[in-house]
Amino acid sequence: MNRADTDTAPQYDPALGLAGLPGAPRWEPAGQRGLYRSEWVNVDLVAVRPPTAPPYEHHVVRMADAVAVVLEDPERGVLMLHRHRFITDTVGLELPAGAIDPGEDPVTAAVRETAEETGWAAEGPRLYLSRCVSNGRSDQFFHFVHARAGRWLGGPENHDEGHAVWVGHQHLREVLGGDLVSCAPSHLGLLHAMTFGLLRNGPVGGSVHAREQG
């Protein structure tokens, strides 16, 4: 039996979009109970009814939305942080990022986080993407902001966040392809900015090289 005899998946039609596809089966929530509460994270057990299976309880992590920033300089490239994450025990390059405080919008949070984590002012910030990066487990959305590097403000507030480095436009493609960007939000935000022409200089092939800021 060949694949053509068994494959019933429809072909996506860009002229129709999602409306041209069969309706997505809906999972219906039917109540929830809290397991853990803190100012940083809440964990709930949500009773959910799958379309063809008995209801069950699903763990859901609820967190404040976050923002990640593609801070660009026309000569130096994109500013990233070289940091260690103890949860996964990984080291890599990440975009400046952090939680959105109560009362903040993503753009305001982006300007604040950039100054706090890198010591640079973000000018002309623009929100270009919002996505849930783990929607099978968490309700947290990441919002992605592109900005120009402004003036140097004198240093990050906390050096524990890692060291800021400029990654030249010509090295961005290899940085992504070489597994040097270790977290999904940074990978998504940077790849989207590169793919859809948000950066001033299109990335080209080249060796990996990150210049210390200053």
N, C-alpha and C positions, 0 to 999 in steps of 0.2 A: 504494500500500500504506500503510495507516495504522498508527499505533503499536500499536493493539490486536492487529493481526495478527502482530506480531513480538516484542512484549515478553513474555518468559517469566519475569520476575522475580517471585517469590512476594511476597505481602503479609505483613508482619510481624504476628504475633498476640501481643499482650502476655500473653494467658493461657497461651501455650505457651513464650514466650521464645525463646532460641536453639535449644532442642530442637525447635521447630516449623519450623526452616529446614533446607534441604539441608546435608549435612555439608560443612564447609569443606575444600577440597583441602589436604593437608598437604605441606609442603616438608621433606625429610629431610636433615639435616646428615650429611656423610660424611667428617669430618676437617677439620683446620685447620692453618695454619702462621702463625707470628707474623711481622709486618713491622716493628713498632716497639714499644718498651717504655719507659715512664717512670713516675715516681711519680704522674703526673696522668692519663695516657691510654695505652691499649694499642690497637694496630691489628692485626687479624688478617685473613687471607684464609680464608674458610670454604668448603669444598667443599659444595655443596648440590644436591640432586636435586629439581627441580620435578616436579609430577605428570605432565606430558605432554611435557617437554622434556629435552634432554640435561643432565647435570650441568655446573655451572660454578662458578667461584670468585667469592665475593661479599665485598666489603670490609665489615668489622664494626668499629665503634669501641666499645671497652669502657671505661667510666668509672665512678667511684664514684657511688652514688646521691646525689641532692641534695634539699634542702628549700627550700620557699618559704613565707613567713609572711604571713598576713592579720592584721595587728596593728590592732585596732580600739579607738577611744575613742568613747563614746556622744555626745560633743559635737563632737569634731573630725573624726571620720570614720575613714578608713583611712590608715595611714602608708605612703608609697611613696618610692622613690628616683628623683630626676631625674638621669639619667646618660647618658653616651656609651659606645657599644660600638664599638671600633675595627675589629673584624672585619667588621661590616656597615656601618660608618660611619653609625650611626643614633643618634638622641637620643630618649629617651622616658621614660615612667614605668614603674617596675618594682617588684614586691614585693621586700622584703629576702629574699635567697636565698644559698645556697652549698652546697658539698659537705659530705656527712656524713663526719665523721672516723672512722677505725677504732675500733670499740668503742662508738660512739654509736648511739642510736636516733634516729628522726626528731624526736621531741619535744624531746629534749635538744639536738640540733643546732639546732632552731628557736630555742630560748631563747638559745643562744650566738651564733648569727648575728645575731639581732635586736639584741643588746647591742653586738656588734662593729661592725655597719654603721650603726646608728641612734642608739645611746646610750640606748635605752629598754629597760626590763625587760618581759618578756612574762609575763603572769600567766594561770593557768588554761589552758595550751595544750592543744589537742585536735587530733589527727590526723583529717582528714575526707576525704582523697582521696589515692590513689596511682596515677599513670599514667606510662607510657612515652610521651614526647612525640615520639619519632622512631624508632619500632620497625622501620622499614625499613632503618635504618642503624646504630642504636646500642642497647645493652642498658641504658642508664641510665634509672632511674626517678626521677621527681620526686614527692616527698611533700609534701602541702600541710597546713599547720597553721594553725588559727584561735586567736587569743589576745587577751586584753584588755591594753591598754596599762597598765603599772604605773607605777613611779616613774621619774623621769629620773635616769640614772646618771652624767651629766656630759659626754657627748659620744662620738661614734664613735671607734673606734681609728684609722681611716684615712679621711681626707676625699677620697682619690682615688676612692672608690666612688661619689661623687655626693652631692647635697644631699637630705636628707630633707624631705618636705612632707606635710602633712595634706590629703587630698582628702575634702571633705564628702560625707556619704551622698547628698545630693541631686544631686551632680555625677558620681557614679560611672558612671551609664549613658552620659552624654555623653562622658566620658573614654574609655570603651571604644569607643563608636561613632565617635568622632572620630579614631581611629588614634593616640591619644596613648600607648597602652600598646604598646610596640614588640616585646616578646618573647612567644612563645607560652606558656611556663609561667605568666607573670604574668597573661596574658589568661585562660587556662584556670582558674587558681586563683581569681581574682577573680570571673569570670563564674559559676562553680559556687557560690561562697559567696552571691552575689546571688540566683541562680535558686532555690536550695533553702533560702532563709530562714535562713542562718547569721548574718547581720548583724542588729544590733539594730533598725536603722531601715531600712525598705525604700527602695531608691533611687527617686527620681522625676525627671522631666525638669527641666533647669535649665542654666544657662550653665556653662561650664567655669571652675573657679576652684580654685586650689591655694594653701593658706595655708602660709607658712613656719612650721616648727615652732618651739617656744619657749614 
